[in-house]
Amino acid sequence: EESIRGSELYMSPILFSCLSSKTKKATHSCFKSDVFSLGMSILLLTSLNIELLYAVRKSTDPLKVNEDIRKYLLSKGYSSSLINVILLMVSYEEDERPDFFELSKLMLKS
């Protein structure tokens, strides 16, 4: 049974990499992968700009993409604290991304 499922655009980088290389199982935190997917959904809802999601997916320079997202969302009037949480949720590196427990703590601080 394959363990990799979901919409490619919303998949965490680890899952997307496994899918691209036709690896059937991924060694990852399913919770952090789900946080990435949720982060991508929130990014779309806050920006109403699907191109930002494609930028995250295709990025070779995560710092530039994060800065572009930050500028775009600030121009829409979102707070820096919300933007920071979204950027953490869509972090390329799984180790930098919160799980749901850590995300809950972050949201309580915001």
N, CA, C and O atoms as CSV, one atom per row, in Angstrom:
chain,resi,resn,atom,element,x,y,z
A,1,GLU,N,N,0.845,-1.190,0.000
A,1,GLU,CA,C,0.000,0.000,0.000
A,1,GLU,C,C,0.886,1.248,0.000
A,1,GLU,O,O,1.855,1.332,0.754
A,2,GLU,N,N,0.548,2.201,-0.842
A,2,GLU,CA,C,1.315,3.445,-0.912
A,2,GLU,C,C,0.952,4.362,0.234
A,2,GLU,O,O,-0.218,4.481,0.598
A,3,SER,N,N,1.960,5.014,0.806
A,3,SER,CA,C,1.698,5.916,1.924
A,3,SER,C,C,1.663,7.367,1.483
A,3,SER,O,O,1.387,8.249,2.295
A,4,ILE,N,N,1.936,7.631,0.219
A,4,ILE,CA,C,1.993,9.008,-0.258
A,4,ILE,C,C,0.718,9.313,-1.023
A,4,ILE,O,O,0.456,8.749,-2.086
A,5,ARG,N,N,-0.063,10.213,-0.458
A,5,ARG,CA,C,-1.347,10.600,-1.053
A,5,ARG,C,C,-1.530,12.098,-0.896
A,5,ARG,O,O,-0.934,12.720,-0.017
A,6,GLY,N,N,-2.351,12.664,-1.746
A,6,GLY,CA,C,-2.711,14.063,-1.586
A,6,GLY,C,C,-2.457,14.880,-2.829
A,6,GLY,O,O,-1.918,14.391,-3.821
A,7,SER,N,N,-2.851,16.120,-2.756
A,7,SER,CA,C,-2.641,17.059,-3.866
A,7,SER,C,C,-1.191,17.500,-3.873
A,7,SER,O,O,-0.673,17.980,-2.864
A,8,GLU,N,N,-0.546,17.339,-4.998
A,8,GLU,CA,C,0.890,17.599,-5.096
A,8,GLU,C,C,1.269,19.004,-4.654
A,8,GLU,O,O,2.292,19.185,-3.994
A,9,LEU,N,N,0.477,19.987,-5.000
A,9,LEU,CA,C,0.808,21.368,-4.665
A,9,LEU,C,C,0.860,21.589,-3.156
A,9,LEU,O,O,1.607,22.440,-2.675
A,10,TYR,N,N,0.071,20.827,-2.417
A,10,TYR,CA,C,-0.026,21.003,-0.967
A,10,TYR,C,C,0.858,20.037,-0.184
A,10,TYR,O,O,0.951,20.140,1.039
A,11,MET,N,N,1.506,19.100,-0.872
A,11,MET,CA,C,2.359,18.105,-0.205
A,11,MET,C,C,3.601,18.738,0.374
A,11,MET,O,O,4.159,19.681,-0.186
A,12,SER,N,N,4.030,18.200,1.516
A,12,SER,CA,C,5.289,18.663,2.094
A,12,SER,C,C,6.425,18.323,1.131
A,12,SER,O,O,6.310,17.395,0.330
A,13,PRO,N,N,7.517,19.075,1.213
A,13,PRO,CA,C,8.642,18.819,0.308
A,13,PRO,C,C,9.150,17.375,0.358
A,13,PRO,O,O,9.520,16.823,-0.679
A,14,ILE,N,N,9.173,16.755,1.537
A,14,ILE,CA,C,9.639,15.367,1.639
A,14,ILE,C,C,8.706,14.437,0.867
A,14,ILE,O,O,9.170,13.581,0.113
A,15,LEU,N,N,7.416,14.597,1.046
A,15,LEU,CA,C,6.467,13.745,0.332
A,15,LEU,C,C,6.515,13.988,-1.167
A,15,LEU,O,O,6.458,13.046,-1.957
A,16,PHE,N,N,6.620,15.251,-1.556
A,16,PHE,CA,C,6.686,15.575,-2.976
A,16,PHE,C,C,7.936,14.977,-3.610
A,16,PHE,O,O,7.889,14.474,-4.732
A,17,SER,N,N,9.051,15.032,-2.891
A,17,SER,CA,C,10.299,14.445,-3.378
A,17,SER,C,C,10.158,12.940,-3.554
A,17,SER,O,O,10.614,12.384,-4.553
A,18,CYS,N,N,9.535,12.283,-2.595
A,18,CYS,CA,C,9.313,10.837,-2.698
A,18,CYS,C,C,8.397,10.510,-3.870
A,18,CYS,O,O,8.631,9.549,-4.602
A,19,LEU,N,N,7.369,11.302,-4.039
A,19,LEU,CA,C,6.448,11.092,-5.147
A,19,LEU,C,C,7.177,11.261,-6.479
A,19,LEU,O,O,6.999,10.465,-7.401
A,20,SER,N,N,7.997,12.308,-6.568
A,20,SER,CA,C,8.737,12.580,-7.799
A,20,SER,C,C,9.735,11.465,-8.126
A,20,SER,O,O,9.967,11.149,-9.293
A,21,SER,N,N,10.319,10.878,-7.081
A,21,SER,CA,C,11.310,9.821,-7.304
A,21,SER,C,C,10.667,8.428,-7.279
A,21,SER,O,O,11.361,7.412,-7.322
A,22,LYS,N,N,9.349,8.400,-7.211
A,22,LYS,CA,C,8.571,7.161,-7.201
A,22,LYS,C,C,8.888,6.253,-6.010
A,22,LYS,O,O,8.760,5.032,-6.097
A,23,THR,N,N,9.300,6.862,-4.903
A,23,THR,CA,C,9.497,6.142,-3.652
A,23,THR,C,C,8.137,5.968,-3.002
A,23,THR,O,O,7.367,6.923,-2.903
A,24,LYS,N,N,7.839,4.765,-2.562
A,24,LYS,CA,C,6.494,4.497,-2.041
A,24,LYS,C,C,6.307,4.870,-0.581
A,24,LYS,O,O,5.182,5.133,-0.155
A,25,LYS,N,N,7.369,4.897,0.187
A,25,LYS,CA,C,7.268,5.232,1.610
A,25,LYS,C,C,8.242,6.356,1.929
A,25,LYS,O,O,9.350,6.406,1.394
A,26,ALA,N,N,7.818,7.247,2.799
A,26,ALA,CA,C,8.655,8.379,3.197
A,26,ALA,C,C,8.959,8.283,4.680
A,26,ALA,O,O,8.107,7.900,5.482
A,27,THR,N,N,10.183,8.635,5.031
A,27,THR,CA,C,10.548,8.741,6.436
A,27,THR,C,C,10.385,10.202,6.816
A,27,THR,O,O,11.200,11.050,6.452
A,28,HIS,N,N,9.328,10.480,7.549
A,28,HIS,CA,C,8.999,11.870,7.875
A,28,HIS,C,C,8.013,11.900,9.027
A,28,HIS,O,O,7.487,10.869,9.448
A,29,SER,N,N,7.776,13.090,9.523
A,29,SER,CA,C,6.741,13.289,10.525
A,29,SER,C,C,5.433,13.591,9.790
A,29,SER,O,O,5.304,14.628,9.140
A,30,CYS,N,N,4.477,12.688,9.897
A,30,CYS,CA,C,3.207,12.924,9.197
A,30,CYS,C,C,2.519,14.181,9.734
A,30,CYS,O,O,1.804,14.859,8.997
A,31,PHE,N,N,2.734,14.493,11.017
A,31,PHE,CA,C,2.119,15.696,11.588
A,31,PHE,C,C,2.732,16.960,10.984
A,31,PHE,O,O,2.018,17.911,10.667
A,32,LYS,N,N,4.048,16.967,10.829
A,32,LYS,CA,C,4.705,18.139,10.240
A,32,LYS,C,C,4.368,18.254,8.758
A,32,LYS,O,O,4.279,19.360,8.225
A,33,SER,N,N,4.180,17.121,8.092
A,33,SER,CA,C,3.735,17.169,6.696
A,33,SER,C,C,2.331,17.743,6.608
A,33,SER,O,O,2.025,18.511,5.696
A,34,ASP,N,N,1.477,17.373,7.556
A,34,ASP,CA,C,0.120,17.924,7.583
A,34,ASP,C,C,0.128,19.417,7.903
A,34,ASP,O,O,-0.691,20.168,7.373
A,35,VAL,N,N,1.046,19.852,8.765
A,35,VAL,CA,C,1.170,21.282,9.065
A,35,VAL,C,C,1.570,22.034,7.792
A,35,VAL,O,O,1.062,23.126,7.537
A,36,PHE,N,N,2.474,21.459,6.991
A,36,PHE,CA,C,2.846,22.089,5.727
A,36,PHE,C,C,1.611,22.255,4.835
A,36,PHE,O,O,1.373,23.334,4.293
A,37,SER,N,N,0.834,21.189,4.689
A,37,SER,CA,C,-0.363,21.246,3.846
A,37,SER,C,C,-1.347,22.292,4.348
A,37,SER,O,O,-1.918,23.043,3.557
A,38,LEU,N,N,-1.547,22.341,5.658
A,38,LEU,CA,C,-2.421,23.351,6.244
A,38,LEU,C,C,-1.860,24.744,5.992
A,38,LEU,O,O,-2.607,25.666,5.667
A,39,GLY,N,N,-0.542,24.900,6.141
A,39,GLY,CA,C,0.098,26.190,5.877
A,39,GLY,C,C,-0.110,26.653,4.444
A,39,GLY,O,O,-0.353,27.833,4.191
A,40,MET,N,N,-0.011,25.713,3.508
A,40,MET,CA,C,-0.242,26.068,2.097
A,40,MET,C,C,-1.697,26.489,1.890
A,40,MET,O,O,-1.978,27.416,1.131
A,41,SER,N,N,-2.616,25.805,2.567
A,41,SER,CA,C,-4.037,26.178,2.461
A,41,SER,C,C,-4.270,27.572,3.041
A,41,SER,O,O,-4.991,28.378,2.454
A,42,ILE,N,N,-3.664,27.854,4.184
A,42,ILE,CA,C,-3.812,29.177,4.803
A,42,ILE,C,C,-3.154,30.245,3.934
A,42,ILE,O,O,-3.679,31.351,3.805
A,43,LEU,N,N,-2.019,29.924,3.345
A,43,LEU,CA,C,-1.366,30.874,2.440
A,43,LEU,C,C,-2.292,31.214,1.273
A,43,LEU,O,O,-2.405,32.380,0.894
A,44,LEU,N,N,-2.942,30.225,0.710
A,44,LEU,CA,C,-3.871,30.493,-0.391
A,44,LEU,C,C,-5.061,31.325,0.093
A,44,LEU,O,O,-5.481,32.261,-0.588
A,45,LEU,N,N,-5.598,30.991,1.249
A,45,LEU,CA,C,-6.753,31.734,1.773
A,45,LEU,C,C,-6.411,33.186,2.096
A,45,LEU,O,O,-7.225,34.081,1.869
A,46,THR,N,N,-5.216,33.422,2.621
A,46,THR,CA,C,-4.847,34.792,2.985
A,46,THR,C,C,-4.424,35.615,1.776
A,46,THR,O,O,-4.647,36.825,1.732
A,47,SER,N,N,-3.820,34.964,0.808
A,47,SER,CA,C,-3.298,35.714,-0.343
A,47,SER,C,C,-4.254,35.754,-1.527
A,47,SER,O,O,-4.245,36.699,-2.317
A,48,LEU,N,N,-5.077,34.718,-1.640
A,48,LEU,CA,C,-5.907,34.530,-2.835
A,48,LEU,C,C,-5.042,34.585,-4.103
A,48,LEU,O,O,-5.456,35.096,-5.143
A,49,ASN,N,N,-3.825,34.036,-3.974
A,49,ASN,CA,C,-2.847,34.080,-5.061
A,49,ASN,C,C,-2.187,32.709,-5.182
A,49,ASN,O,O,-1.247,32.401,-4.448
A,50,ILE,N,N,-2.674,31.900,-6.095
A,50,ILE,CA,C,-2.153,30.541,-6.278
A,50,ILE,C,C,-0.689,30.557,-6.705
A,50,ILE,O,O,0.035,29.590,-6.466
A,51,GLU,N,N,-0.248,31.643,-7.332
A,51,GLU,CA,C,1.150,31.725,-7.764
A,51,GLU,C,C,2.119,31.659,-6.587
A,51,GLU,O,O,3.239,31.171,-6.737
A,52,LEU,N,N,1.701,32.142,-5.419
A,52,LEU,CA,C,2.564,32.046,-4.238
A,52,LEU,C,C,2.783,30.584,-3.854
A,52,LEU,O,O,3.876,30.216,-3.422
A,53,LEU,N,N,1.764,29.757,-4.005
A,53,LEU,CA,C,1.919,28.336,-3.702
A,53,LEU,C,C,2.869,27.677,-4.688
A,53,LEU,O,O,3.699,26.853,-4.303
A,54,TYR,N,N,2.748,28.037,-5.957
A,54,TYR,CA,C,3.675,27.492,-6.954
A,54,TYR,C,C,5.102,27.985,-6.687
A,54,TYR,O,O,6.065,27.257,-6.926
A,55,ALA,N,N,5.234,29.197,-6.200
A,55,ALA,CA,C,6.566,29.720,-5.869
A,55,ALA,C,C,7.196,28.908,-4.740
A,55,ALA,O,O,8.387,28.603,-4.782
A,56,VAL,N,N,6.395,28.559,-3.733
A,56,VAL,CA,C,6.898,27.728,-2.638
A,56,VAL,C,C,7.308,26.360,-3.180
A,56,VAL,O,O,8.379,25.854,-2.843
A,57,ARG,N,N,6.474,25.769,-4.006
A,57,ARG,CA,C,6.729,24.424,-4.545
A,57,ARG,C,C,8.000,24.391,-5.400
A,57,ARG,O,O,8.784,23.446,-5.311
A,58,LYS,N,N,8.205,25.420,-6.225
A,58,LYS,CA,C,9.307,25.405,-7.196
A,58,LYS,C,C,10.566,26.093,-6.696
A,58,LYS,O,O,11.559,26.167,-7.420
A,59,SER,N,N,10.539,26.593,-5.483
A,59,SER,CA,C,11.613,27.439,-4.984
A,59,SER,C,C,12.977,26.752,-4.943
A,59,SER,O,O,13.117,25.611,-4.503
A,60,THR,N,N,13.975,27.495,-5.421
A,60,THR,CA,C,15.365,27.092,-5.214
A,60,THR,C,C,16.017,28.048,-4.221
A,60,THR,O,O,17.154,27.842,-3.795
A,61,ASP,N,N,15.274,29.104,-3.859
A,61,ASP,CA,C,15.768,30.091,-2.890
A,61,ASP,C,C,14.659,30.386,-1.879
A,61,ASP,O,O,13.927,31.366,-2.021
A,62,PRO,N,N,14.540,29.526,-0.849
A,62,PRO,CA,C,13.458,29.699,0.127
A,62,PRO,C,C,13.454,31.070,0.808
A,62,PRO,O,O,12.386,31.585,1.137
A,63,LEU,N,N,14.628,31.668,1.024
A,63,LEU,CA,C,14.666,32.987,1.670
A,63,LEU,C,C,14.004,34.045,0.806
A,63,LEU,O,O,13.293,34.910,1.318
A,64,LYS,N,N,14.230,33.983,-0.495
A,64,LYS,CA,C,13.604,34.950,-1.414
A,64,LYS,C,C,12.093,34.742,-1.452
A,64,LYS,O,O,11.330,35.707,-1.416
A,65,VAL,N,N,11.669,33.502,-1.524
A,65,VAL,CA,C,10.227,33.218,-1.545
A,65,VAL,C,C,9.574,33.707,-0.262
A,65,VAL,O,O,8.504,34.312,-0.300
A,66,ASN,N,N,10.217,33.445,0.879
A,66,ASN,CA,C,9.665,33.913,2.153
A,66,ASN,C,C,9.547,35.430,2.174
A,66,ASN,O,O,8.550,35.970,2.655
A,67,GLU,N,N,10.552,36.117,1.658
A,67,GLU,CA,C,10.501,37.586,1.616
A,67,GLU,C,C,9.380,38.061,0.692
A,67,GLU,O,O,8.676,39.017,1.017
A,68,ASP,N,N,9.209,37.407,-0.445
A,68,ASP,CA,C,8.118,37.757,-1.368
A,68,ASP,C,C,6.758,37.544,-0.710
A,68,ASP,O,O,5.865,38.383,-0.829
A,69,ILE,N,N,6.605,36.417,-0.015
A,69,ILE,CA,C,5.344,36.136,0.676
A,69,ILE,C,C,5.109,37.175,1.769
A,69,ILE,O,O,4.004,37.700,1.910
A,70,ARG,N,N,6.154,37.467,2.539
A,70,ARG,CA,C,6.037,38.466,3.613
A,70,ARG,C,C,5.563,39.812,3.047
A,70,ARG,O,O,4.612,40.399,3.563
A,71,LYS,N,N,6.215,40.294,2.003
A,71,LYS,CA,C,5.841,41.583,1.399
A,71,LYS,C,C,4.402,41.554,0.896
A,71,LYS,O,O,3.640,42.498,1.110
A,72,TYR,N,N,4.039,40.468,0.228
A,72,TYR,CA,C,2.700,40.370,-0.338
A,72,TYR,C,C,1.638,40.390,0.762
A,72,TYR,O,O,0.662,41.135,0.676
A,73,LEU,N,N,1.834,39.568,1.795
A,73,LEU,CA,C,0.828,39.501,2.866
A,73,LEU,C,C,0.799,40.776,3.707
A,73,LEU,O,O,-0.264,41.184,4.175
A,74,LEU,N,N,1.961,41.409,3.902
A,74,LEU,CA,C,1.963,42.701,4.604
A,74,LEU,C,C,1.168,43.737,3.813
A,74,LEU,O,O,0.455,44.557,4.392
A,75,SER,N,N,1.296,43.694,2.482
A,75,SER,CA,C,0.553,44.646,1.648
A,75,SER,C,C,-0.953,44.416,1.726
A,75,SER,O,O,-1.741,45.314,1.428
A,76,LYS,N,N,-1.349,43.214,2.128
A,76,LYS,CA,C,-2.774,42.893,2.293
A,76,LYS,C,C,-3.266,43.206,3.699
A,76,LYS,O,O,-4.449,43.036,3.994
A,77,GLY,N,N,-2.358,43.667,4.579
A,77,GLY,CA,C,-2.764,44.094,5.907
A,77,GLY,C,C,-2.669,43.037,7.000
A,77,GLY,O,O,-3.153,43.253,8.111
A,78,TYR,N,N,-2.052,41.899,6.700
A,78,TYR,CA,C,-1.903,40.865,7.727
A,78,TYR,C,C,-0.771,41.223,8.679
A,78,TYR,O,O,0.194,41.887,8.300
A,79,SER,N,N,-0.904,40.775,9.913
A,79,SER,CA,C,0.095,41.080,10.934
A,79,SER,C,C,1.370,40.269,10.707
A,79,SER,O,O,1.347,39.184,10.126
A,80,SER,N,N,2.473,40.826,11.178
A,80,SER,CA,C,3.754,40.127,11.078
A,80,SER,C,C,3.727,38.802,11.829
A,80,SER,O,O,4.323,37.823,11.380
A,81,SER,N,N,3.042,38.764,12.964
A,81,SER,CA,C,3.010,37.514,13.732
A,81,SER,C,C,2.273,36.415,12.966
A,81,SER,O,O,2.718,35.267,12.978
A,82,LEU,N,N,1.171,36.731,12.307
A,82,LEU,CA,C,0.467,35.731,11.496
A,82,LEU,C,C,1.342,35.298,10.325
A,82,LEU,O,O,1.432,34.109,10.021
A,83,ILE,N,N,1.976,36.244,9.677
A,83,ILE,CA,C,2.844,35.925,8.538
A,83,ILE,C,C,3.981,35.013,8.978
A,83,ILE,O,O,4.323,34.062,8.276
A,84,ASN,N,N,4.564,35.296,10.132
A,84,ASN,CA,C,5.656,34.458,10.638
A,84,ASN,C,C,5.196,33.025,10.877
A,84,ASN,O,O,5.932,32.082,10.587
A,85,VAL,N,N,3.989,32.855,11.402
A,85,VAL,CA,C,3.456,31.512,11.641
A,85,VAL,C,C,3.239,30.795,10.308
A,85,VAL,O,O,3.587,29.622,10.170
A,86,ILE,N,N,2.672,31.487,9.337
A,86,ILE,CA,C,2.454,30.879,8.017
A,86,ILE,C,C,3.792,30.454,7.412
A,86,ILE,O,O,3.910,29.353,6.874
A,87,LEU,N,N,4.794,31.321,7.499
A,87,LEU,CA,C,6.105,30.992,6.937
A,87,LEU,C,C,6.740,29.794,7.642
A,87,LEU,O,O,7.399,28.978,6.999
A,88,LEU,N,N,6.549,29.683,8.941
A,88,LEU,CA,C,7.037,28.494,9.657
A,88,LEU,C,C,6.317,27.236,9.178
A,88,LEU,O,O,6.928,26.179,9.021
A,89,MET,N,N,5.015,27.365,8.949
A,89,MET,CA,C,4.224,26.212,8.516
A,89,MET,C,C,4.655,25.703,7.145
A,89,MET,O,O,4.587,24.502,6.882
A,90,VAL,N,N,5.094,26.596,6.277
A,90,VAL,CA,C,5.491,26.184,4.922
A,90,VAL,C,C,7.012,26.119,4.775
A,90,VAL,O,O,7.538,26.182,3.664
A,91,SER,N,N,7.711,25.994,5.899
A,91,SER,CA,C,9.164,25.849,5.851
A,91,SER,C,C,9.532,24.612,5.049
A,91,SER,O,O,8.915,23.556,5.186
A,92,TYR,N,N,10.543,24.760,4.214
A,92,TYR,CA,C,11.012,23.644,3.391
A,92,TYR,C,C,11.571,22.533,4.272
A,92,TYR,O,O,11.306,21.353,4.044
A,93,GLU,N,N,12.342,22.922,5.275
A,93,GLU,CA,C,12.984,21.947,6.159
A,93,GLU,C,C,12.000,21.472,7.227
A,93,GLU,O,O,11.454,22.277,7.982
A,94,GLU,N,N,11.782,20.174,7.280
A,94,GLU,CA,C,10.837,19.622,8.245
A,94,GLU,C,C,11.241,19.935,9.681
A,94,GLU,O,O,10.377,20.162,10.528
A,95,ASP,N,N,12.549,19.951,9.967
A,95,ASP,CA,C,13.019,20.237,11.328
A,95,ASP,C,C,12.659,21.646,11.791
A,95,ASP,O,O,12.536,21.896,12.990
A,96,GLU,N,N,12.489,22.559,10.849
A,96,GLU,CA,C,12.142,23.947,11.185
A,96,GLU,C,C,10.630,24.147,11.316
A,96,GLU,O,O,10.181,25.144,11.882
A,97,ARG,N,N,9.865,23.220,10.805
A,97,ARG,CA,C,8.416,23.333,10.787
A,97,ARG,C,C,7.821,22.810,12.091
A,97,ARG,O,O,8.249,21.763,12.577
A,98,PRO,N,N,6.849,23.507,12.667
A,98,PRO,CA,C,6.231,23.020,13.907
A,98,PRO,C,C,5.298,21.847,13.636
A,98,PRO,O,O,4.787,21.690,12.527
A,99,ASP,N,N,5.082,21.027,14.655
A,99,ASP,CA,C,3.997,20.056,14.591
A,99,ASP,C,C,2.758,20.763,15.153
A,99,ASP,O,O,2.821,21.952,15.465
A,100,PHE,N,N,1.652,20.059,15.283
A,100,PHE,CA,C,0.419,20.729,15.727
A,100,PHE,C,C,0.496,21.210,17.176
A,100,PHE,O,O,-0.076,22.247,17.513
A,101,PHE,N,N,1.188,20.477,18.021
A,101,PHE,CA,C,1.347,20.889,19.405
A,101,PHE,C,C,2.141,22.197,19.475
A,101,PHE,O,O,1.748,23.134,20.171
A,102,GLU,N,N,3.260,22.250,18.749
A,102,GLU,CA,C,4.084,23.475,18.714
A,102,GLU,C,C,3.327,24.619,18.053
A,102,GLU,O,O,3.443,25.772,18.467
A,103,LEU,N,N,2.557,24.297,17.032
A,103,LEU,CA,C,1.757,25.318,16.351
A,103,LEU,C,C,0.720,25.918,17.301
A,103,LEU,O,O,0.487,27.127,17.295
A,104,SER,N,N,0.107,25.075,18.106
A,104,SER,CA,C,-0.857,25.555,19.092
A,104,SER,C,C,-0.215,26.546,20.064
A,104,SER,O,O,-0.798,27.581,20.387
A,105,LYS,N,N,0.978,26.218,20.517
A,105,LYS,CA,C,1.704,27.142,21.412
A,105,LYS,C,C,2.004,28.466,20.722
A,105,LYS,O,O,1.856,29.532,21.320
A,106,LEU,N,N,2.427,28.396,19.456
A,106,LEU,CA,C,2.710,29.622,18.698
A,106,LEU,C,C,1.463,30.491,18.558
A,106,LEU,O,O,1.532,31.714,18.683
A,107,MET,N,N,0.336,29.859,18.300
A,107,MET,CA,C,-0.909,30.605,18.092
A,107,MET,C,C,-1.368,31.262,19.393
A,107,MET,O,O,-1.947,32.348,19.369
A,108,LEU,N,N,-1.114,30.615,20.512
A,108,LEU,CA,C,-1.491,31.208,21.798
A,108,LEU,C,C,-0.636,32.430,22.123
A,108,LEU,O,O,-1.100,33.352,22.794
A,109,LYS,N,N,0.609,32.442,21.649
A,109,LYS,CA,C,1.501,33.576,21.862
A,109,LYS,C,C,1.144,34.760,20.980
A,109,LYS,O,O,1.393,35.909,21.345
A,110,SER,N,N,0.559,34.483,19.814
A,110,SER,CA,C,0.274,35.547,18.829
A,110,SER,C,C,-0.849,36.443,19.275
A,110,SER,O,O,-1.210,37.381,18.564
